[in-house]
């Protein structure tokens, strides 16, 4: 049996263990939070190095991939550098392959349609998804500046997103990650609905669940949510807010949709490939992995 662990900057209250089958092989999956403590996360990775088949970085991206450029977040580099033997992944390879396909499949089967407005709470960390929406003709608002920096400026095209990434990300990736993204207890605190009108104007809300949870308004009546890392409690919360459909871009295992870093770590453990390998895209599609559509 393969063993993988996701070391997360998120809350320990979301820790979980289960098993999944991937390409005919059983993988034991564990998620371990560090409550936002970067040093604790680094200690955990150092202790696990060489004892498991692959490690995932949870609650943080190492790479932001926008078109043909890849930007590296330095706090994630410091975490990953603690492993000398075990491969460390962040899920960006899954985001750039599987999540593109899922949007196309949802459009093809009529779950979503192009006259619906899309809010992506953060598109620079899911550029593949943003490109798919754009290519299919959806009206898109990317909230990267709004939700990570509290700059009330909606980004409306992938070209503008690419331009801003080239201008901003070389500096932004040097910043402490907790300035950009909710970590630790900030993932479970009360929501901040100051930007509620962006949610209200959208039919589809897509992207990172912790950003969605942090800024969602009281009502999400009739909305379609496309995300992952949802627990049973998260699903119940979304249902109580009136969400019509929840689509998780990763499979649901024991009531939980794991993060892309977990799925990527499992695939690396089973195949020996990495997201940089020439056969990565083929390997992702060969797994038969797919998202889950829940009608709430």
C-alpha positions as CSV (number, residue, x, y, z in Angstrom):
1,X,0.0,0.0,0.0
2,X,1.3,3.5,-0.9
3,X,1.4,6.1,1.9
4,X,0.9,9.8,1.3
5,X,0.5,12.7,3.7
6,X,-0.7,16.2,3.0
7,X,0.9,18.7,5.4
8,X,-1.4,21.7,5.5
9,X,-1.2,25.2,6.9
10,X,-4.9,24.8,7.6
11,X,-6.6,24.0,10.9
12,X,-6.0,20.6,12.6
13,X,-9.8,20.4,13.0
14,X,-10.0,19.4,9.4
15,X,-7.5,16.5,9.7
16,X,-8.7,13.2,8.2
17,X,-7.5,9.8,7.1
18,X,-8.9,7.4,4.5
19,X,-8.0,5.1,1.7
20,X,-8.5,5.5,-2.0
21,X,-7.9,3.3,-5.0
22,X,-6.0,4.8,-7.9
23,X,-5.0,2.8,-11.0
24,X,-5.7,-0.4,-9.2
25,X,-3.5,0.4,-6.2
26,X,-4.6,1.2,-2.7
27,X,-3.3,4.5,-1.3
28,X,-3.5,5.5,2.4
29,X,-4.2,9.2,2.6
30,X,-3.7,11.4,5.6
31,X,-4.1,15.2,6.0
32,X,-2.3,16.9,8.9
33,X,-2.8,20.6,9.7
34,X,-0.3,22.9,11.4
35,X,-2.8,25.6,12.4
36,X,-1.1,28.2,10.2
37,X,2.3,27.6,11.8
38,X,4.9,27.5,9.0
39,X,7.7,26.3,11.3
40,X,5.5,23.4,12.6
41,X,4.6,22.5,9.0
42,X,8.3,22.4,8.1
43,X,9.1,20.2,11.2
44,X,6.3,17.8,10.1
45,X,7.7,17.5,6.6
46,X,11.2,17.0,7.9
47,X,9.9,14.2,10.2
48,X,7.9,12.5,7.4
49,X,10.7,12.7,4.8
50,X,11.7,9.2,3.7
51,X,8.9,7.5,5.6
52,X,6.1,8.0,3.0
53,X,5.8,7.7,-0.7
54,X,4.8,11.3,-1.4
55,X,4.0,14.5,0.4
56,X,1.4,17.2,-0.5
57,X,1.6,20.9,0.4
58,X,-1.9,21.7,1.7
59,X,-3.3,25.2,2.3
60,X,-0.6,26.7,0.2
61,X,0.4,26.8,-3.5
62,X,4.1,26.3,-4.4
63,X,3.5,27.2,-8.0
64,X,1.1,29.7,-9.6
65,X,1.0,28.7,-13.3
66,X,-0.4,31.4,-15.6
67,X,-0.1,30.6,-19.3
68,X,3.5,29.6,-20.0
69,X,4.9,31.2,-16.8
70,X,5.3,29.6,-13.4
71,X,5.7,31.7,-10.3
72,X,7.0,30.1,-7.1
73,X,5.7,31.1,-3.6
74,X,8.7,31.3,-1.3
75,X,7.0,30.2,1.9
76,X,6.0,27.0,0.0
77,X,9.6,26.6,-1.2
78,X,10.8,26.7,2.4
79,X,8.3,24.0,3.3
80,X,9.2,21.7,0.4
81,X,12.9,22.1,1.0
82,X,12.6,20.2,4.2
83,X,12.1,17.0,2.2
84,X,15.3,15.4,0.9
85,X,14.0,12.0,-0.2
86,X,10.3,12.1,-0.6
87,X,8.7,13.9,-3.6
88,X,6.7,17.0,-2.6
89,X,3.8,18.3,-4.7
90,X,1.3,21.1,-4.4
91,X,-1.6,20.1,-6.8
92,X,-0.8,22.6,-9.5
93,X,-0.3,19.7,-12.0
94,X,-3.9,18.5,-11.3
95,X,-5.3,22.0,-11.5
96,X,-3.7,22.5,-14.9
97,X,-5.1,19.2,-16.3
98,X,-8.0,17.7,-14.6
99,X,-9.8,21.0,-13.7
100,X,-9.6,22.2,-17.3
101,X,-11.4,19.0,-18.4
102,X,-14.0,19.1,-15.7
103,X,-15.2,22.6,-16.8
104,X,-15.5,21.3,-20.4
105,X,-17.4,18.2,-19.2
106,X,-19.9,20.3,-17.1
107,X,-20.5,22.5,-20.1
108,X,-20.9,19.6,-22.5
109,X,-23.5,17.8,-20.3
110,X,-25.5,21.0,-19.6
111,X,-24.7,21.3,-15.9
112,X,-23.5,24.8,-16.7
113,X,-24.1,27.0,-19.7
114,X,-22.5,30.1,-21.2
115,X,-25.1,32.6,-20.4
116,X,-24.3,32.1,-16.7
117,X,-21.9,34.6,-15.0
118,X,-18.8,33.1,-13.3
119,X,-17.0,34.4,-10.2
120,X,-13.6,32.8,-9.7
121,X,-12.5,33.8,-6.2
122,X,-8.9,33.3,-7.3
123,X,-7.9,32.5,-10.8
124,X,-4.1,32.8,-10.7
125,X,-4.0,29.6,-8.8
126,X,-6.5,27.9,-11.2
127,X,-5.6,29.4,-14.5
128,X,-6.5,26.2,-16.3
129,X,-10.1,26.5,-15.0
130,X,-10.2,30.2,-15.9
131,X,-8.9,29.5,-19.4
132,X,-11.6,26.8,-19.9
133,X,-14.4,29.2,-18.9
134,X,-13.0,31.9,-21.2
135,X,-12.5,29.6,-24.2
136,X,-16.1,28.4,-23.8
137,X,-17.4,32.0,-23.8
138,X,-18.4,32.5,-20.2
139,X,-18.5,36.0,-18.7
140,X,-15.8,35.8,-16.0
141,X,-14.9,37.9,-13.0
142,X,-11.6,36.9,-11.3
143,X,-11.4,38.1,-7.7
144,X,-7.7,37.7,-7.1
145,X,-7.1,41.3,-6.1
146,X,-10.4,41.5,-4.3
147,X,-10.0,38.5,-2.0
148,X,-6.3,38.3,-1.5
149,X,-5.4,42.0,-1.3
150,X,-8.8,43.7,-0.6
151,X,-8.4,45.8,-3.7
152,X,-11.9,46.2,-5.1
153,X,-11.0,45.6,-8.7
154,X,-12.6,42.8,-10.7
155,X,-10.4,41.2,-13.4
156,X,-12.6,40.4,-16.4
157,X,-10.4,38.7,-19.0
158,X,-7.7,36.1,-19.0
159,X,-5.4,38.5,-20.9
160,X,-5.7,41.0,-18.1
161,X,-5.1,38.3,-15.6
162,X,-1.9,37.2,-17.4
163,X,-0.8,40.9,-17.5
164,X,-1.4,41.4,-13.8
165,X,0.4,38.1,-13.0
166,X,3.5,39.2,-14.9
167,X,3.5,42.6,-13.1
168,X,2.5,41.5,-9.6
169,X,3.5,37.9,-8.9
170,X,7.3,38.2,-8.8
171,X,6.8,40.5,-5.8
172,X,3.7,38.9,-4.3
173,X,5.3,35.4,-4.1
174,X,7.9,36.8,-1.8
175,X,5.3,37.9,0.8
176,X,4.4,35.8,3.9
177,X,1.6,33.6,2.7
178,X,-0.8,34.3,5.5
179,X,-1.1,37.9,4.1
180,X,-2.6,36.4,1.0
181,X,-4.7,33.5,2.1
182,X,-6.6,32.3,5.2
183,X,-4.6,29.8,7.2
184,X,-5.1,28.1,10.5
185,X,-8.2,29.3,12.5
186,X,-8.9,32.0,9.8
187,X,-10.3,29.1,7.7
188,X,-13.0,28.4,10.2
189,X,-13.9,31.9,11.4
190,X,-16.9,34.0,10.6
191,X,-17.4,35.0,7.0
192,X,-16.7,38.5,5.8
193,X,-19.5,39.5,3.4
194,X,-18.2,42.9,2.4
195,X,-17.9,41.8,-1.2
196,X,-21.2,40.1,-1.3
197,X,-22.4,41.8,-4.5
198,X,-19.8,39.8,-6.5
199,X,-21.4,36.6,-5.2
200,X,-24.9,37.9,-5.8
201,X,-24.2,38.8,-9.4
202,X,-22.7,35.4,-10.2
203,X,-24.5,32.2,-11.2
204,X,-21.4,30.1,-10.8
205,X,-18.9,30.5,-8.0
206,X,-15.6,28.7,-8.6
207,X,-12.2,28.2,-7.1
208,X,-10.6,27.7,-3.7
209,X,-13.2,26.7,-1.0
210,X,-11.5,28.7,1.9
211,X,-11.8,31.9,-0.1
212,X,-15.5,31.1,-0.9
213,X,-16.2,30.3,2.8
214,X,-14.3,33.4,4.1
215,X,-16.3,35.9,1.9
216,X,-19.6,34.3,1.1
217,X,-22.8,36.1,2.0
218,X,-25.8,34.7,4.0
219,X,-27.6,33.5,0.9
220,X,-26.2,31.5,-2.0
221,X,-29.7,30.7,-3.3
222,X,-29.6,28.8,-6.6
223,X,-25.9,29.1,-7.1
224,X,-23.6,26.5,-8.6
225,X,-20.3,26.1,-6.6
226,X,-17.2,24.5,-8.3
227,X,-14.5,23.8,-5.7
228,X,-12.9,21.0,-3.6
229,X,-11.6,20.3,-0.1
230,X,-15.1,20.2,1.2
231,X,-16.1,18.2,4.3
232,X,-19.5,16.9,5.2
233,X,-19.9,19.9,7.4
234,X,-19.0,22.2,4.5
235,X,-21.6,20.5,2.3
236,X,-24.3,21.0,5.0
237,X,-23.3,24.7,5.3
238,X,-23.6,25.3,1.5
239,X,-27.0,23.5,1.5
240,X,-28.2,25.7,4.3
241,X,-27.3,28.8,2.3
242,X,-29.4,27.6,-0.7
243,X,-26.7,26.3,-3.0
244,X,-28.3,24.4,-5.9
245,X,-25.4,22.3,-7.1
246,X,-22.0,21.6,-5.6
247,X,-19.3,20.3,-8.0
248,X,-16.1,19.0,-6.5
249,X,-13.2,18.9,-8.9
250,X,-11.7,16.0,-7.0
251,X,-13.5,12.7,-6.1
252,X,-15.3,12.5,-2.8
253,X,-13.7,9.9,-0.5
254,X,-15.5,9.0,2.8
255,X,-17.6,12.2,2.5
256,X,-14.7,14.5,1.8
257,X,-13.3,15.9,-1.4
258,X,-9.6,16.1,-0.9
259,X,-7.4,18.9,-2.2
260,X,-5.6,18.7,-5.5
261,X,-2.3,18.3,-3.6
262,X,-3.6,15.0,-2.2
263,X,-4.7,13.7,-5.5
264,X,-1.4,14.7,-7.1
265,X,0.6,13.1,-4.3
266,X,-1.3,9.9,-4.7
267,X,-0.7,9.9,-8.5
268,X,3.0,10.6,-8.0
269,X,3.2,7.7,-5.5
270,X,1.5,5.2,-7.8
271,X,3.2,6.2,-11.1
272,X,6.5,7.7,-10.1
273,X,5.8,10.6,-12.4
274,X,5.8,14.3,-11.4
275,X,3.9,17.2,-12.9
276,X,7.0,18.1,-14.9
277,X,7.1,14.6,-16.6
278,X,6.3,14.5,-20.3
279,X,3.5,11.9,-19.7
280,X,1.8,13.7,-16.8
281,X,-1.3,14.8,-18.7
282,X,-1.8,11.3,-20.1
283,X,-1.3,9.8,-16.6
284,X,-3.9,12.1,-15.1
285,X,-6.5,11.2,-17.7
286,X,-5.6,7.5,-17.5
287,X,-6.6,7.4,-13.9
288,X,-10.3,8.0,-14.7
289,X,-10.4,10.6,-12.0
290,X,-13.5,12.8,-12.1
291,X,-15.3,15.3,-10.0
292,X,-18.6,14.8,-8.2
293,X,-21.8,16.6,-8.8
294,X,-24.1,17.0,-5.8
295,X,-27.6,18.4,-6.1
296,X,-28.3,20.1,-2.8
